[in-house]
Amino acid sequence: MTETHQGSCLCGEINFEITGDFQSFYLCHCTHCRKDTGSAHAANLFSGTAKIKWLSGEKTKRTFTLPGTQHCKSFCTQCGSALPYYLEGLKLLVVPAGSLDSDIPLKPDSHLYWASKANWDDALHTLPRFEKQPVKK
């Protein structure tokens, strides 16, 4: 059965639908992914068969490719949210997991570029967990 997923940007200007299955789900810790997410890693789904349909706002989407690399980032020009893009050379649809509004049926397959991880990205699973932002007194 082919899956369909809905996604959007933070401001709601861009909406999209992805039809097809994801073959892999990676957490990438390379310096490029850390820089463009501002976080410990990028969380991307990959598909060589899925198709994307832009439902609204496609004209406000931009894609940046880092010169000399295959590293890309598509984003909403209004709010900066990460958006799906095609890696033409590899014929892959890359979907930032956080851009999807629907549940993802997969768990990450693995960490990539672990040797490049941020120095503070150790044992994060041991930190306290809160349902929302705690209020400090």
Salt bridges, closest charged atoms under 4 A:
GLU3 OE1 - HIS5 NE2 2.91
ASP36 OD2 - HIS71 NE2 2.54
ASP121 OD2 - HIS29 ND1 3.09
ASP122 OD1 - LYS117 NZ 2.91
